[in-house]
Structure formats: C-alpha cells, structure tokens
Amino acid sequence: MFAVVGTPGDRRVTMFADACRAEGAGEPRVVGWPDVLRGADPAFGPGTLVRIDSPGEDPEADALLRGPGDPTRVGGGAAWYAAFRTGLERVRDAAHRAGARLLGDPDEIAVMFDKRLCHARLQAAGVPVPPALPEVTGYAELRARMAEAGERRVFVKPAHGSSASGVVAFQTNGTRVKAVTSAARGPGGFHNSLRVRTYEDEADVAALVDALGGDGLHVERWLPKASLDGRVLDLRVVVVAGEPTHAVVRTSRAPMTNLHLGGRRGDLDAVRRALGEDGWRRALDVCARAAACFPGSLMVGVDLLVGIGWRRVAVGEVNAFGDLLPGLTGLPEGPAVGADTYTAQVRAVRSGKATPCAT
C-alpha cells in the first residue's frame, strides 16, 4: 500500500495515483501537506510505502511554510526551509512509529533543497558542477566576490528556491550590468511571473539581490550552454533506483530554460547526435553519479548543463521532486520504455529493484 504526502488534487498526486492503479498497487492514501505542517499525525499503516511529494503548488501550504502573504512573492526562503524541514521530520517520525517505509530520505530531500549543501555534496563526490563563489548576502558583496574571482557572468540562486524563483542570470562589463530573471518588480516588492525579463538599471538589480540576500544565496559561474536552432538548451534527466530512465531537452532564448517560463521541449535525438554516443553515455553516467549522492532517494531529477562545443557537461541542480514531466516516456535503452516517470517508480519498488529507506 502506498501513501503520498502532497496536495490532494494536484497533478503530481493524481499522476502518481494513476500509476499505482494501473500497476495493480491500489489507490494511494493522500496526506495533505497543510495537515503535516500543522502538526497532525499522518497515521501511516504498518508497511505503508510513503512517497513525499512537493508542497509547492498549494497556497495554504505556502502560507504555513513562509507565513501569510501573496504566494507569488519572491523571498522568504529561509523561513520556508525551516518549516519544511520540520514537516519532513514529522513525516519521518510518523513513519517510524507506524513501521512504514519512506521512498525518499528526508535528510537527503533537505540537502537537495539547499543549493549550497547540494553543490558541496556533488563536488565532494567528484561530480562535475559549475564553480561556486563564496556565499554572499547582498549586491555589494556579490560584486566584490565576482571581482575577486575574475567572474563577469554568474547565476545567482536563492539557496532554498525552486522553479527558478528569484534566480538571476547576471553579467557585467565593469560599468554596465544586465540581469535576466522571472522576478517582476512592483509596489509591494518582487513577485514571480511567467515571463522572463531583463533589468539593466543597477538600482533594480541591487534591490532584487538585496531582497533575496537575507535568505542565503548560492552563486555559480555562468556556464555557456550549447544550442540548437538558435535556442540554448539543457536536460532534465530523471534517475529512478540509480538508473537514468527519462530525459527531456529544455530549450529557450533566455538563460533560464524552465518550461513554465516559456521554455520548450527540444529534440532529444538531435541532442544525442550532437553529443555522439560516447558523449551521451558520459552524460547519463554523470546523472547517475549525481543520483548516487542521494542513495536513500528512489527518484531524483538532475538538471544537466551541456557546454558550448558539446564536450563538457555539468550538474546544475538535483531536484527531489523533479519528475513532473507529463507525457514523457522512458528512454529506449532504459528500463522504463513506454512508461511515465511515476509508473517507472512504482514498478521499481514493486519489483524489488528499489529498497525503501529505513526510518
């Protein structure tokens, strides 16, 4: 029997439930994140297999995590993270009391939701990642660290953000600046939008970075990406039970390729041809190595950057909830041919290929 901690009615939960039913695993019990965050006991049954899913699209959960306010607002990541970790601990404790098993290790999920910790773990394991600057807390400090490192182009990421919220692709020639972000400035501060915009007024850029700085920032060298048909690209590779099962190409004319920000799915076959078979195998191996840094997690979504020239790859992020890819079926050479990401996970668990982690 499966249970899922998520948002009732959310498409993540719905697609996972569809996979459970199709694979003969029955209807999973759904535990709402708001109940967990208020301290309610999830009351899992003995032997239940517990999937922890994203609370991200639930305004009620967001208010409990960050405090009351417009869910589109940028910032509040530190408060969100602290409350989220408390919620993860409640789920783990409840599973332990009930003799249930978790499909994702709460400590690993917490690391994946701190970009600084995640980057450090990957780097320590020898997984290629863009070089990071020392942590900064504001715009003046960012410019100082960039000057010290000789960097003119960086990605500035909120330590605990997701879905590119508050991410800034920043560049300077010393006198002029340019920042590309989905954060829109309004009378009440910065808010997430579904449109990428550019700021060239340094006061605007400084205001955004300073607004985000108090929650912690992770700054990485901007790795110029390969492109096809005039659009830069990266890959989201889903790894299930240690094996890459699904891959989608994300393309954009902006530095951020997120599909909800106007990115488009690209031609995977064209990317494979450009990489060559050796390059493609190397790319999947890097994703598997990144996933191996989180052995207690049934699934991770790896954001793989492909450099200009198609020879260099690096891991941009590892996502605990990176499997929402509707309509995408498994790689032809993998174990999930014809199956979506959720079906692949249910099959991995029911076949014994994946072992739920102890609580």
C-alpha positions in Angstrom: 0.0 0.0 0.0 1.3 3.4 -1.0 0.7 6.8 0.7 1.7 10.1 -0.6 2.4 13.3 1.3 1.3 16.1 -1.1 -1.5 18.3 -2.3 -4.8 16.5 -2.8 -6.0 17.0 -6.4 -2.6 18.3 -7.5 -1.4 16.8 -10.8 1.7 15.3 -9.2 -0.5 13.3 -6.8 -3.0 12.5 -9.5 -0.4 11.1 -11.9 1.2 9.0 -9.1 -2.2 7.6 -8.1 -2.9 6.8 -11.8 0.4 4.9 -11.9 -0.4 3.0 -8.7 -3.8 1.9 -10.0 -2.5 0.9 -13.4 0.2 -1.2 -11.8 -2.2 -3.0 -9.5 -1.0 -1.3 -6.4 -4.4 0.2 -5.4 -5.4 3.7 -4.6 -2.7 5.5 -2.5 -3.7 7.3 0.6 -3.1 11.1 0.3 -1.9 13.1 3.3 -2.1 16.8 2.8 1.0 19.0 3.5 -1.1 21.5 5.4 -2.1 18.8 7.9 1.5 17.8 8.4 2.7 21.4 8.8 0.0 22.0 11.5 1.4 19.0 13.4 -1.3 16.4 12.6 -0.2 12.7 12.8 -0.3 11.2 9.3 -1.2 7.9 10.9 0.5 5.7 8.3 -0.3 2.0 8.4 2.3 -0.7 9.1 4.4 -1.5 6.0 3.0 1.5 4.1 5.3 2.8 1.4 5.4 6.6 1.8 6.2 9.0 -1.1 7.0 12.6 -0.1 5.9 15.0 -2.8 6.1 18.7 -3.3 4.0 21.2 -1.3 4.9 23.9 -3.9 1.5 24.5 -5.7 -0.7 24.7 -2.6 -1.3 28.3 -1.3 -2.3 27.0 2.1 0.9 25.1 2.5 2.9 28.1 1.3 1.3 30.3 3.9 2.2 27.7 6.6 5.8 27.5 5.3 6.6 31.1 4.6 3.9 32.9 6.6 0.8 34.8 5.2 1.2 36.8 2.0 1.0 36.6 -1.8 2.1 33.2 -2.9 3.8 34.7 -5.9 6.1 36.9 -3.8 9.9 36.4 -4.1 11.8 35.6 -0.9 11.1 34.0 2.4 13.2 31.0 1.5 14.8 30.7 4.9 11.5 30.5 6.8 10.1 28.1 4.1 13.1 25.8 4.5 13.0 25.7 8.3 9.3 24.9 8.3 9.7 22.4 5.5 12.4 20.6 7.5 10.2 20.4 10.5 7.5 18.9 8.3 9.9 16.3 6.9 10.9 15.3 10.4 7.2 14.8 11.3 6.7 12.6 8.4 9.8 10.6 9.2 8.8 10.2 12.9 5.3 9.2 11.9 6.6 6.6 9.5 9.0 5.2 12.2 6.2 4.9 14.8 4.0 3.1 12.3 6.6 0.8 10.8 6.1 2.4 7.4 8.9 2.9 4.9 9.9 6.1 3.1 10.6 6.3 -0.7 12.7 9.4 -0.1 15.1 10.1 2.7 14.1 13.4 4.5 17.7 14.4 5.2 18.5 14.0 1.5 15.5 15.9 0.5 16.6 18.7 2.8 20.1 18.7 1.2 18.6 19.0 -2.3 16.6 22.0 -1.1 19.7 23.8 0.0 21.7 24.6 -3.2 24.8 25.3 -1.2 24.8 21.9 0.5 23.8 20.1 -2.6 26.6 21.7 -4.7 29.1 20.8 -1.9 28.0 17.2 -1.8 28.2 16.8 -5.5 31.6 18.5 -5.7 33.0 16.3 -2.9 31.9 13.2 -4.8 33.7 14.3 -8.0 30.5 15.1 -9.9 31.2 18.0 -12.3 29.5 21.2 -11.2 30.0 24.9 -12.2 32.5 26.5 -9.8 30.8 28.4 -7.0 31.7 31.7 -5.4 31.8 32.2 -1.6 28.4 32.8 -0.2 27.1 36.4 -0.5 24.3 38.2 1.3 23.7 41.2 -0.9 24.6 43.0 -4.1 27.7 44.9 -3.0 29.1 41.6 -1.7 28.2 39.9 -4.9 30.1 42.4 -7.0 33.1 42.2 -4.6 33.2 38.3 -4.8 32.9 38.4 -8.6 35.8 40.9 -8.9 38.0 38.7 -6.6 37.2 35.6 -8.7 37.5 37.4 -12.1 34.0 36.5 -13.0 31.8 38.6 -15.2 28.9 36.3 -15.7 27.2 34.3 -12.9 23.9 32.7 -11.9 22.6 34.0 -8.6 20.3 31.5 -7.0 18.3 31.7 -3.7 19.6 28.9 -1.5 16.2 27.4 -1.0 14.3 28.4 -4.1 12.7 26.2 -6.8 11.2 26.5 -10.2 13.7 29.4 -11.0 12.1 31.6 -8.3 14.3 34.6 -7.8 17.1 33.2 -10.0 19.1 35.9 -11.7 21.4 35.4 -14.7 23.8 38.4 -14.0 26.6 39.8 -16.1 28.7 43.0 -16.1 31.5 44.5 -18.1 32.6 46.5 -15.1 30.4 49.6 -15.7 27.2 48.3 -17.2 25.1 45.5 -15.8 22.4 43.1 -17.2 20.2 40.8 -15.2 17.7 38.3 -16.6 15.1 36.9 -14.2 11.5 35.9 -13.8 11.1 38.3 -10.8 8.9 41.3 -11.6 9.2 44.5 -9.5 6.0 46.0 -8.2 4.9 48.4 -5.5 5.0 45.6 -2.9 8.3 44.2 -3.9 9.4 41.5 -6.3 7.0 38.7 -7.4 7.4 35.6 -9.6 5.9 35.9 -13.1 5.7 33.5 -16.0 7.7 35.9 -18.2 11.4 36.3 -18.2 12.5 40.0 -18.1 15.8 41.9 -18.3 17.0 44.7 -15.9 19.8 47.0 -16.9 19.3 49.6 -14.2 21.8 48.7 -11.5 19.5 50.0 -8.7 16.9 47.5 -9.8 19.4 44.6 -9.8 20.8 45.6 -6.4 17.3 45.8 -5.0 16.5 42.3 -6.1 19.7 40.7 -4.9 19.5 42.6 -1.6 15.9 41.4 -1.2 17.0 37.8 -1.7 20.3 38.0 0.2 18.9 37.7 3.7 17.6 34.2 2.9 21.0 33.0 1.6 22.4 33.0 -1.9 24.3 30.4 -4.0 26.4 31.9 -6.8 27.8 29.9 -9.7 29.9 30.6 -12.7 27.7 31.0 -15.8 28.4 28.0 -18.0 27.6 29.0 -21.6 25.2 26.4 -22.9 25.1 24.5 -26.2 22.3 25.5 -28.6 20.2 24.1 -31.4 18.3 26.2 -33.9 19.3 29.4 -32.0 17.9 28.2 -28.7 20.1 27.3 -25.7 19.4 24.0 -24.0 19.9 21.8 -21.0 18.5 18.5 -20.0 16.3 17.3 -17.2 17.2 13.6 -16.5 15.1 11.6 -14.2 17.0 8.8 -12.3 15.0 6.1 -10.7 16.6 3.5 -8.5 20.0 4.7 -9.6 19.4 4.4 -13.3 18.6 7.2 -15.7 15.1 6.4 -17.1 13.7 9.6 -18.7 15.3 12.7 -20.3 13.7 15.8 -21.7 15.5 18.6 -23.6 14.6 22.1 -22.4 15.3 25.0 -24.8 14.9 28.7 -24.6 16.1 32.0 -26.0 16.6 33.2 -22.4 19.3 31.8 -20.0 16.6 30.0 -18.0 15.1 27.0 -19.8 12.3 26.2 -17.3 9.2 25.0 -19.3 6.8 27.1 -17.2 8.8 30.2 -18.1 8.4 29.8 -21.8 11.0 27.1 -22.4 10.1 24.4 -24.9 10.8 20.7 -25.1 13.5 20.1 -27.7 14.6 17.2 -29.9 16.3 14.6 -27.8 17.5 12.7 -30.8 19.2 15.8 -32.1 21.0 16.3 -28.8 22.1 12.7 -28.8 23.5 13.1 -32.3 25.4 16.3 -31.3 26.9 14.6 -28.2 27.7 11.4 -30.0 27.1 8.0 -28.4 30.2 8.3 -26.2 29.1 11.8 -25.1 25.6 10.6 -24.4 26.8 7.7 -22.3 29.1 10.1 -20.4 26.2 12.5 -19.8 23.9 9.7 -18.4 26.8 8.5 -16.3 27.2 12.0 -14.7 23.5 12.0 -13.9 23.8 8.5 -12.3 26.7 9.7 -10.3 24.8 12.7 -9.1 21.9 10.5 -8.0 24.3 8.2 -6.2 25.0 11.1 -3.8 21.4 10.5 -2.6 21.2 6.8 -2.1 18.1 7.0 0.1 16.0 8.7 -2.6 14.0 6.5 -5.1 14.0 9.3 -7.6 15.9 12.5 -8.4 15.7 14.9 -11.3 19.1 16.0 -12.5 19.5 19.3 -14.4 22.3 18.6 -16.7 24.1 21.6 -18.4 25.8 20.9 -21.8 28.5 23.4 -22.6 29.2 25.0 -26.0 31.1 22.6 -28.2 29.1 19.6 -26.7 32.1 18.2 -24.8 31.5 19.5 -21.3 28.6 18.6 -19.1 28.0 19.7 -15.5 25.2 19.3 -13.0 23.3 22.5 -12.3 20.9 21.1 -9.7 19.5 17.9 -8.3 15.7 18.0 -7.6 13.9 16.0 -5.1 10.6 16.5 -6.9 11.9 16.6 -10.5 9.6 14.0 -12.1 6.7 16.1 -13.2 7.1 15.6 -16.9 3.6 14.8 -18.3 3.5 12.7 -21.5 7.2 11.8 -21.3 8.0 8.1 -21.7 11.2 6.3 -20.8 14.5 6.2 -22.7 14.5 3.5 -25.4 17.6 1.8 -23.9 16.4 2.1 -20.3 14.1 0.1 -18.0 11.1 2.4 -18.5 10.3 2.1 -22.2 6.7 3.3 -22.7 6.2 4.3 -19.1 6.0 7.7 -17.5 8.1 8.8 -14.6 5.6 7.7 -11.9 5.0 4.3 -13.4 8.7 3.7 -13.5 8.9 4.4 -9.8 6.0 2.2 -8.8 7.5 -0.6 -10.9 10.9 -0.2 -9.4 9.5 -0.5 -5.9 7.2 -3.4 -6.6 9.8 -5.4 -8.4 12.2 -5.1 -5.5 14.8 -3.1 -7.6 14.4 -0.2 -5.2 14.5 -0.7 -1.5 12.6 1.9 0.6 14.8 3.6 3.2 14.5 2.7 6.9 13.0 5.4 9.1 
